[in-house]
Amino acid sequence: MQSLVNSGLGRATLSNPRRGLLARISNAMALHRSRARLASLDAHLLDDIGLDRSTADAEANRPLWDAPASWTK
């Protein structure tokens, strides 16, 4: 099912609701992979990016729905 959505440029475009769902699922999977990789970094790699183990573990263990604001735009 498609619907008309205002594109913000003064014209309407077709939007597919499933596309939005697939994008959210894809973003959630990417966030999960990113957090899993962060959890697997050793101390010298964490030091390279300016994090300590407790901060990295806290980020890696955040719930999936607790995504950074930049990911939800």
Secondary structure, DSSP 8 states (H G I E B T S, - for coil): --EEEE-SSSSEEEE-HHHHHHHHHHHHHHHHHHHHHHHH--HHHHHHTT--HHHHHHHHTS-TT---GGG--
